[in-house]
Amino acid sequence: MESSSRLGGNRISAEVVTENLACQALALENGLVRGVDDEFQKKPPPWKDFLRYVGPGFLVSMAYLDPGNLETDLQAGANHRYELLWIVLLGLVFALIIQSLAANLGVTTGMHLAEICKIEYPKYIKLSLWILAELAVIAADIPEVIGTAFALNILFRIPLWVGVLVTGTSTLLLLGLQRYGVRKLEVLIALLVFVMAACYIGELFFVKPPAGEVVKGLFLPRLSGNGAVGDAIALLGALVMPHNLFLHSALVLSRKVPSTKGGINKACKYFLIESGFALGVALLINIAVVSVSGTVCAADDLSPTDAERCSDLTLNSASFLLQNVLGKASSTVYAIALLASGQSSTITGTYAGQYIMQGFLDLKMKKWLRNFLTRCVAIAPSLVVSIIGGSAGAGRLIIIASMILSFELPFALIPLLKFSSSRAKMGDHRSSIHIIALSWILGLMIIGINIYYLSTGFVNWLIHSDLQVAAKSVVGVVVFPLMGVYVVSVVYLMFRKDVAMSFDTEKILGEGSEAPRGDLADIPLPE
């Protein structure tokens, strides 16, 4: 009886195995399984295949259209007309390179930048990088929140601090779209991008800047005039943001990428095309803002009041640029564009914050709670300053935030450049030697300029400040050693040898965990 029962059990197992194999063969035949060779798949049309990868680039592009960028664009145009447009072009070309590196890193390894940093670096280095990344999110969020609050103040005349609270609440509500799928949120951000494009490019056609001067500014590098170097560095610092590198490497993981070499190459190509289009739109908007500001502030019939505004142009006072063209509607059009910029960039900033927190700390908490914590931490400085300092204090806080972002850029950029050029981590998908060389040259140039500008700016402030000699000595004793630690930290990250030679997804995630890319386990067998 026992042998008969065992035989019957074996017969049932064999029947189940045979049925499962037949179902898998049927799935292969119908092209249902991801991660198999292309010859077994039913290929969709190229345009339809490409649309599956559209979305992350538009979310990322909002960091290049946030209120901090708009303020530096406005000031660059008012102070130097079209002379600094080449900085905008250079910054967005560099942005396209490093954002594509971040996307490739996520697609190839199946993990985002924060997760790889957690595995690669020792405990204290990893903790320091996490703190710096969180500070970068807060610094990036300051102009976004304040810019949205300015827009709400212009539209509805509500106090600035109330606008900060409304911005935080509305961001959490919009992030609730995640429960209906990330695609819904991506569509919303894309719509906001095109609202901004319509407002600012429409403004450009109204004021009609001289086309020859605009083209000359784009392709003829110049740094003449008082404060040109400082404004150029501010433009560059506002464009390239550290938290965006963590964000892009994480967003691409929302797409199911075939684990074959061809599938990974195709995904990297499609993400590059999509990022190029999204950042191209961002480039046009930035050019429009600089050109509008430069044209209006250089007009011969500028009133003394408007001339004074142009000398200290801020987000809260820039609506007058369209007054001669749109009349009373100028402030409304400007506020709508600013609202689209601020609200969409706060959403992407919150996204970046939750990925950074999850990647470095691996916190096991619900997504809504992580979003809430990220929002509270990010808006706290803006809320305090808007209550105490009002509009003037909020404007100064935006400048401080831009300096913090410039200061923190190396601690996200250097790990990305090292990981994306590592054969151990990227295998055959690592960047070509030309891309590696170009990205390192541009990256080190921006890092060097930021360090030089911040250090010389601090020294000049210390020399010309009204502090007593004793107070200056105390400040110098505290700050100069910190500068030394900063430079040593950057050098350490550059020359430290990687110890995590390769990533085994199954070992990192643990047995039984779901792999980040689709495989046979993702396809339910038909009954």
C-alpha positions as semicolon CSV with decimal commas, in nm:
position;residue;x (nm);y (nm);z (nm)
1;M;0,000;0,000;0,000
2;E;0,282;0,235;0,094
3;S;0,465;0,177;-0,235
4;S;0,140;0,217;-0,428
5;S;0,069;0,547;-0,254
6;R;0,421;0,670;-0,322
7;L;0,387;0,568;-0,687
8;G;0,056;0,750;-0,716
9;G;0,212;1,063;-0,565
10;N;0,496;1,048;-0,816
11;R;0,250;1,008;-1,101
12;I;0,055;1,317;-0,987
13;S;0,377;1,519;-0,954
14;A;0,483;1,417;-1,302
15;E;0,146;1,522;-1,443
16;V;0,170;1,863;-1,271
17;V;0,525;1,917;-1,399
18;T;0,421;1,819;-1,753
19;E;0,125;2,059;-1,740
20;N;0,340;2,344;-1,610
21;L;0,600;2,288;-1,883
22;A;0,325;2,292;-2,145
23;C;0,190;2,620;-2,004
24;Q;0,535;2,778;-2,007
25;A;0,586;2,666;-2,366
26;L;0,251;2,825;-2,457
27;A;0,353;3,149;-2,282
28;L;0,681;3,151;-2,473
29;E;0,503;3,092;-2,800
30;N;0,265;3,383;-2,739
31;G;0,547;3,620;-2,641
32;L;0,423;3,662;-2,283
33;V;0,750;3,602;-2,099
34;R;0,996;3,887;-2,040
35;G;1,367;3,825;-2,024
36;V;1,388;3,567;-2,303
37;D;1,557;3,600;-2,639
38;D;1,391;3,831;-2,889
39;E;1,329;3,549;-3,133
40;F;1,074;3,400;-2,889
41;Q;0,887;3,729;-2,839
42;K;0,616;3,906;-3,031
43;K;0,769;4,244;-3,097
44;P;0,540;4,547;-3,058
45;P;0,585;4,845;-3,294
46;P;0,894;5,054;-3,199
47;W;0,687;5,362;-3,108
48;K;0,461;5,159;-2,882
49;D;0,760;4,990;-2,722
50;F;0,921;5,331;-2,662
51;L;0,609;5,466;-2,489
52;R;0,650;5,203;-2,216
53;Y;0,968;5,382;-2,108
54;V;0,834;5,740;-2,120
55;G;0,781;5,906;-1,782
56;P;1,095;5,912;-1,562
57;G;1,265;6,176;-1,778
58;F;0,977;6,422;-1,735
59;L;0,976;6,374;-1,358
60;V;1,351;6,436;-1,351
61;S;1,331;6,738;-1,582
62;M;1,131;6,930;-1,319
63;A;1,448;6,974;-1,113
64;Y;1,578;7,187;-1,404
65;L;1,261;7,398;-1,404
66;D;1,210;7,457;-1,035
67;P;1,165;7,810;-0,888
68;G;1,533;7,822;-0,790
69;N;1,629;7,785;-1,155
70;L;1,373;8,044;-1,258
71;E;1,511;8,298;-1,010
72;T;1,871;8,255;-1,128
73;D;1,748;8,276;-1,490
74;L;1,563;8,599;-1,417
75;Q;1,866;8,754;-1,246
76;A;2,105;8,641;-1,520
77;G;1,885;8,798;-1,787
78;A;1,831;9,122;-1,594
79;N;2,202;9,166;-1,518
80;H;2,364;9,036;-1,839
81;R;2,087;9,009;-2,101
82;Y;2,166;8,704;-2,324
83;E;2,537;8,679;-2,235
84;L;2,501;8,378;-2,003
85;L;2,276;8,162;-2,222
86;W;2,578;7,947;-2,307
87;I;2,596;7,849;-1,939
88;V;2,236;7,726;-1,957
89;L;2,317;7,523;-2,270
90;L;2,635;7,377;-2,116
91;G;2,458;7,294;-1,790
92;L;2,174;7,107;-1,959
93;V;2,411;6,915;-2,189
94;F;2,602;6,804;-1,880
95;A;2,270;6,728;-1,710
96;L;2,171;6,500;-1,998
97;I;2,500;6,310;-1,967
98;I;2,482;6,252;-1,593
99;Q;2,108;6,179;-1,591
100;S;2,161;5,913;-1,860
101;L;2,441;5,766;-1,645
102;A;2,203;5,751;-1,348
103;A;1,933;5,583;-1,559
104;N;2,182;5,331;-1,700
105;L;2,304;5,248;-1,349
106;G;1,951;5,167;-1,232
107;V;1,861;4,965;-1,543
108;T;2,182;4,760;-1,542
109;T;2,219;4,683;-1,170
110;G;1,848;4,670;-1,081
111;M;1,918;4,904;-0,787
112;H;1,923;5,280;-0,747
113;L;2,218;5,495;-0,643
114;A;2,130;5,512;-0,272
115;E;2,106;5,132;-0,247
116;I;2,443;5,084;-0,417
117;C;2,605;5,344;-0,188
118;K;2,467;5,153;0,111
119;I;2,634;4,833;-0,009
120;E;2,960;4,993;-0,125
121;Y;3,065;5,224;0,157
122;P;3,156;5,162;0,524
123;K;2,902;5,239;0,795
124;Y;3,012;5,593;0,885
125;I;3,070;5,699;0,525
126;K;2,730;5,561;0,432
127;L;2,565;5,749;0,722
128;S;2,741;6,073;0,622
129;L;2,630;6,036;0,259
130;W;2,272;5,979;0,374
131;I;2,274;6,294;0,590
132;L;2,420;6,498;0,304
133;A;2,162;6,357;0,062
134;E;1,878;6,448;0,299
135;L;2,018;6,800;0,336
136;A;2,030;6,824;-0,045
137;V;1,661;6,732;-0,063
138;I;1,577;6,997;0,198
139;A;1,789;7,259;0,018
140;A;1,627;7,174;-0,317
141;D;1,282;7,188;-0,161
142;I;1,325;7,537;-0,017
143;P;1,294;7,732;-0,346
144;E;1,024;7,491;-0,467
145;V;0,804;7,541;-0,160
146;I;0,868;7,916;-0,138
147;G;0,811;7,960;-0,513
148;T;0,475;7,783;-0,489
149;A;0,385;7,995;-0,186
150;F;0,474;8,311;-0,382
151;A;0,246;8,193;-0,666
152;L;-0,043;8,132;-0,424
153;N;0,018;8,475;-0,271
154;I;-0,001;8,642;-0,613
155;L;-0,314;8,450;-0,716
156;F;-0,511;8,445;-0,390
157;R;-0,336;8,699;-0,163
158;I;-0,283;8,444;0,112
159;P;0,008;8,492;0,358
160;L;0,338;8,333;0,264
161;W;0,351;8,094;0,561
162;V;-0,001;7,971;0,484
163;G;0,110;7,908;0,125
164;V;0,398;7,695;0,255
165;L;0,154;7,478;0,453
166;V;-0,086;7,454;0,157
167;T;0,204;7,348;-0,068
168;G;0,306;7,070;0,169
169;T;-0,051;6,943;0,199
170;S;-0,127;6,959;-0,174
171;T;0,196;6,773;-0,252
172;L;0,091;6,486;-0,026
173;L;-0,253;6,477;-0,190
174;L;-0,104;6,468;-0,540
175;L;0,137;6,195;-0,434
176;G;-0,175;5,996;-0,345
177;L;-0,202;5,934;-0,720
178;Q;0,067;5,669;-0,666
179;R;-0,199;5,431;-0,542
180;Y;-0,347;5,438;-0,894
181;G;-0,008;5,368;-1,052
182;V;0,305;5,575;-1,110
183;R;0,191;5,643;-1,467
184;K;-0,085;5,876;-1,341
185;L;0,167;6,089;-1,154
186;E;0,400;6,098;-1,455
187;V;0,116;6,219;-1,679
188;L;0,035;6,495;-1,428
189;I;0,399;6,613;-1,419
190;A;0,420;6,607;-1,800
191;L;0,108;6,825;-1,821
192;L;0,258;7,073;-1,574
193;V;0,578;7,085;-1,781
194;F;0,382;7,175;-2,092
195;V;0,179;7,437;-1,900
196;M;0,510;7,602;-1,806
197;A;0,635;7,572;-2,164
198;A;0,319;7,738;-2,297
199;C;0,345;8,027;-2,048
200;Y;0,714;8,107;-2,082
201;I;0,760;8,039;-2,454
202;G;0,440;8,235;-2,516
203;E;0,596;8,524;-2,323
204;L;0,904;8,497;-2,544
205;F;0,698;8,553;-2,859
206;F;0,531;8,857;-2,701
207;V;0,851;9,042;-2,605
208;K;1,037;8,940;-2,926
209;P;1,406;8,942;-2,822
210;P;1,661;8,989;-3,105
211;A;1,720;8,639;-3,245
212;G;2,081;8,713;-3,341
213;E;2,172;8,818;-2,986
214;V;2,005;8,509;-2,840
215;V;2,196;8,274;-3,074
216;K;2,519;8,461;-3,001
217;G;2,459;8,421;-2,628
218;L;2,402;8,048;-2,668
219;F;2,718;7,967;-2,862
220;L;2,970;8,244;-2,780
221;P;3,111;8,200;-2,425
222;R;3,151;8,537;-2,248
223;L;3,187;8,646;-1,885
224;S;3,209;9,023;-1,909
225;G;3,049;9,272;-1,676
226;N;3,026;9,308;-1,302
227;G;2,924;8,988;-1,121
228;A;2,914;8,773;-1,437
229;V;3,125;8,495;-1,282
230;G;2,904;8,477;-0,974
231;D;2,583;8,472;-1,177
232;A;2,726;8,203;-1,409
233;I;2,814;7,980;-1,114
234;A;2,471;8,038;-0,962
235;L;2,311;7,934;-1,293
236;L;2,520;7,619;-1,310
237;G;2,463;7,532;-0,946
238;A;2,088;7,572;-0,979
239;L;2,078;7,343;-1,284
240;V;2,275;7,039;-1,158
241;M;2,119;6,908;-0,836
242;P;2,251;6,612;-0,634
243;H;1,914;6,464;-0,531
244;N;1,816;6,430;-0,897
245;L;2,082;6,164;-0,953
246;F;1,932;5,944;-0,681
247;L;1,585;6,007;-0,823
248;H;1,650;5,910;-1,186
249;S;1,833;5,588;-1,099
250;A;1,527;5,487;-0,891
251;L;1,248;5,594;-1,128
252;V;1,369;5,370;-1,411
253;L;1,313;5,068;-1,185
254;S;0,938;5,122;-1,224
255;R;0,967;4,973;-1,575
256;K;0,999;4,601;-1,643
257;V;1,323;4,565;-1,837
258;P;1,420;4,233;-2,001
259;S;1,731;4,093;-1,833
260;T;1,898;4,009;-2,164
261;K;2,183;4,220;-2,297
262;G;1,968;4,342;-2,585
263;G;1,681;4,432;-2,350
264;I;1,906;4,638;-2,121
265;N;2,066;4,817;-2,418
266;K;1,724;4,899;-2,560
267;A;1,599;5,035;-2,227
268;C;1,911;5,253;-2,186
269;K;1,862;5,388;-2,540
270;Y;1,493;5,466;-2,486
271;F;1,557;5,634;-2,150
272;L;1,827;5,847;-2,315
273;I;1,589;5,956;-2,593
274;E;1,314;6,036;-2,344
275;S;1,552;6,231;-2,116
276;G;1,685;6,420;-2,419
277;F;1,334;6,528;-2,518
278;A;1,232;6,627;-2,163
279;L;1,554;6,820;-2,099
280;G;1,520;6,980;-2,444
281;V;1,186;7,125;-2,331
282;A;1,354;7,237;-2,009
283;L;1,629;7,407;-2,212
284;L;1,372;7,600;-2,419
285;I;1,193;7,718;-2,105
286;N;1,517;7,832;-1,939
287;I;1,619;8,017;-2,257
288;A;1,277;8,184;-2,269
289;V;1,299;8,304;-1,908
290;V;1,651;8,450;-1,951
291;S;1,555;8,614;-2,281
292;V;1,232;8,768;-2,152
293;S;1,411;8,911;-1,849
294;G;1,701;9,038;-2,059
295;T;1,474;9,202;-2,317
296;V;1,240;9,380;-2,076
297;C;1,510;9,501;-1,834
298;A;1,718;9,641;-2,123
299;A;1,429;9,837;-2,277
300;D;1,488;10,210;-2,334
301;D;1,147;10,310;-2,199
302;L;1,187;10,131;-1,866
303;S;1,037;10,327;-1,580
304;P;1,248;10,411;-1,271
305;T;1,034;10,175;-1,060
306;D;1,084;9,884;-1,303
307;A;1,455;9,965;-1,332
308;E;1,483;9,932;-0,955
309;R;1,301;9,600;-0,967
310;C;1,536;9,473;-1,240
311;S;1,836;9,555;-1,021
312;D;1,709;9,311;-0,756
313;L;1,480;9,070;-0,938
314;T;1,309;8,800;-0,729
315;L;1,037;8,545;-0,783
316;N;0,790;8,760;-0,595
317;S;0,849;9,072;-0,806
318;A;0,907;8,931;-1,156
319;S;0,549;8,946;-1,282
320;F;0,602;9,309;-1,395
321;L;0,816;9,175;-1,684
322;L;0,494;9,103;-1,876
323;Q;0,298;9,406;-1,767
324;N;0,354;9,602;-2,088
325;V;0,247;9,303;-2,296
326;L;-0,035;9,138;-2,102
327;G;-0,148;9,424;-1,878
328;K;-0,343;9,312;-1,572
329;A;-0,323;8,947;-1,679
330;S;0,058;8,948;-1,649
331;S;0,065;8,859;-1,280
332;T;-0,190;8,578;-1,331
333;V;0,000;8,418;-1,622
334;Y;0,328;8,447;-1,433
335;A;0,176;8,300;-1,115
336;I;0,026;8,003;-1,304
337;A;0,365;7,921;-1,455
338;L;0,535;7,960;-1,116
339;L;0,269;7,742;-0,952
340;A;0,322;7,467;-1,211
341;S;0,697;7,489;-1,157
342;G;0,685;7,483;-0,778
343;Q;0,414;7,219;-0,732
344;S;0,560;6,969;-0,978
345;S;0,915;7,009;-0,847
346;T;0,799;6,958;-0,487
347;I;0,645;6,628;-0,594
348;T;0,970;6,508;-0,751
349;G;1,166;6,634;-0,447
350;T;0,946;6,427;-0,217
351;Y;0,995;6,127;-0,446
352;A;1,373;6,172;-0,424
353;G;1,353;6,200;-0,045
354;Q;1,163;5,876;-0,004
355;Y;1,403;5,686;-0,232
356;I;1,705;5,824;-0,045
357;M;1,557;5,732;0,292
358;Q;1,455;5,385;0,176
359;G;1,785;5,317;-0,004
360;F;2,027;5,422;0,268
361;L;1,829;5,310;0,572
362;D;1,608;5,033;0,429
363;L;1,320;5,147;0,649
364;K;1,025;4,914;0,663
365;M;0,740;5,165;0,675
366;K;0,434;5,241;0,472
367;K;0,482;5,467;0,170
368;W;0,236;5,733;0,293
369;L;0,424;5,758;0,624
370;R;0,758;5,791;0,446
371;N;0,611;6,067;0,225
372;F;0,474;6,245;0,531
373;L;0,807;6,237;0,714
374;T;0,993;6,356;0,403
375;R;0,748;6,645;0,358
376;C;0,767;6,755;0,721
377;V;1,146;6,756;0,725
378;A;1,168;6,938;0,392
379;I;0,921;7,223;0,454
380;A;1,024;7,300;0,813
381;P;1,301;7,555;0,724
382;S;1,077;7,729;0,468
383;L;0,791;7,753;0,718
384;V;1,007;7,895;0,998
385;V;1,177;8,155;0,774
386;S;0,851;8,261;0,605
387;I;0,691;8,322;0,948
388;I;0,988;8,512;1,092
389;G;1,143;8,682;0,788
390;G;0,852;8,715;0,544
391;S;0,916;8,756;0,170
392;A;1,262;8,911;0,212
393;G;1,381;8,631;0,440
394;A;1,236;8,368;0,207
395;G;1,424;8,522;-0,087
396;R;1,754;8,511;0,103
397;L;1,683;8,150;0,199
398;I;1,662;8,057;-0,171
399;I;2,014;8,194;-0,224
400;I;2,147;7,997;0,075
401;A;1,977;7,682;-0,057
402;S;2,152;7,720;-0,394
403;M;2,489;7,746;-0,217
404;I;2,416;7,430;-0,016
405;L;2,330;7,239;-0,334
406;S;2,656;7,349;-0,498
407;F;2,844;7,241;-0,186
408;E;2,684;6,895;-0,178
409;L;2,701;6,806;-0,548
410;P;3,029;6,604;-0,527
411;F;2,883;6,360;-0,274
412;A;2,628;6,232;-0,526
413;L;2,813;6,300;-0,851
414;I;3,143;6,126;-0,768
415;P;2,983;5,793;-0,661
416;L;2,768;5,800;-0,976
417;L;3,068;5,863;-1,204
418;K;3,269;5,588;-1,034
419;F;2,990;5,329;-1,038
420;S;2,884;5,395;-1,397
421;S;3,243;5,360;-1,522
422;S;3,308;5,039;-1,324
423;R;3,319;4,718;-1,525
424;A;3,264;4,521;-1,203
425;K;2,930;4,692;-1,146
426;M;2,813;4,761;-1,501
427;G;2,981;4,481;-1,697
428;D;2,953;4,531;-2,072
429;H;2,698;4,807;-2,015
430;R;2,942;5,052;-1,860
431;S;2,988;5,386;-2,034
432;S;3,229;5,420;-2,326
433;I;3,571;5,566;-2,257
434;H;3,471;5,890;-2,434
435;I;3,161;5,938;-2,218
436;I;3,359;5,850;-1,904
437;A;3,632;6,104;-1,989
438;L;3,384;6,378;-2,083
439;S;3,168;6,326;-1,774
440;W;3,471;6,329;-1,540
441;I;3,614;6,643;-1,703
442;L;3,284;6,832;-1,682
443;G;3,209;6,697;-1,334
444;L;3,549;6,792;-1,191
445;M;3,529;7,132;-1,359
446;I;3,191;7,207;-1,194
447;I;3,310;7,072;-0,857
448;G;3,628;7,280;-0,877
449;I;3,438;7,597;-0,969
450;N;3,193;7,543;-0,683
451;I;3,471;7,487;-0,429
452;Y;3,661;7,793;-0,551
453;Y;3,354;8,015;-0,551
454;L;3,234;7,906;-0,208
455;S;3,578;7,939;-0,048
456;T;3,659;8,279;-0,202
457;G;3,307;8,402;-0,127
458;F;3,345;8,308;0,238
459;V;3,690;8,472;0,263
460;N;3,559;8,794;0,106
461;W;3,262;8,797;0,340
462;L;3,489;8,740;0,640
463;I;3,724;9,023;0,540
464;H;3,452;9,280;0,466
465;S;3,199;9,186;0,735
466;D;3,118;9,413;1,029
467;L;3,210;9,148;1,286
468;Q;3,465;9,223;1,555
469;V;3,816;9,084;1,508
470;A;3,762;8,828;1,786
471;A;3,438;8,707;1,625
472;K;3,609;8,680;1,285
473;S;3,883;8,471;1,445
474;V;3,630;8,234;1,601
475;V;3,444;8,195;1,271
476;G;3,771;8,130;1,086
477;V;3,886;7,872;1,342
478;V;3,557;7,684;1,298
479;V;3,506;7,714;0,921
480;F;3,856;7,669;0,776
481;P;3,906;7,320;0,931
482;L;3,561;7,226;0,797
483;M;3,674;7,336;0,450
484;G;3,975;7,110;0,486
485;V;3,754;6,817;0,588
486;Y;3,533;6,889;0,286
487;V;3,825;6,880;0,039
488;V;3,967;6,562;0,200
489;S;3,623;6,396;0,177
490;V;3,593;6,476;-0,194
491;V;3,943;6,340;-0,261
492;Y;3,862;6,025;-0,057
493;L;3,552;5,953;-0,264
494;M;3,746;6,003;-0,587
495;F;4,039;5,775;-0,510
496;R;3,883;5,512;-0,281
497;K;3,894;5,167;-0,435
498;D;3,555;4,997;-0,466
499;V;3,517;4,685;-0,254
500;A;3,176;4,559;-0,370
501;M;3,301;4,406;-0,694
502;S;2,971;4,279;-0,829
503;F;2,609;4,264;-0,732
504;D;2,420;3,937;-0,701
505;T;2,054;4,038;-0,690
506;E;1,939;3,720;-0,518
507;K;2,198;3,751;-0,239
508;I;2,131;4,122;-0,182
509;L;1,754;4,103;-0,179
510;G;1,743;3,773;0,003
511;E;1,604;3,440;-0,109
512;G;1,242;3,454;-0,205
513;S;1,248;3,827;-0,276
514;E;1,116;3,961;-0,601
515;A;1,385;4,056;-0,849
516;P;1,377;4,414;-0,974
517;R;1,339;4,312;-1,338
518;G;1,077;4,087;-1,490
519;D;1,140;3,714;-1,535
520;L;0,941;3,391;-1,560
521;A;0,815;3,435;-1,205
522;D;0,629;3,752;-1,309
523;I;0,402;3,564;-1,550
524;P;0,116;3,371;-1,389
525;L;0,061;3,036;-1,554
526;P;-0,284;2,989;-1,706
527;E;-0,509;2,745;-1,526
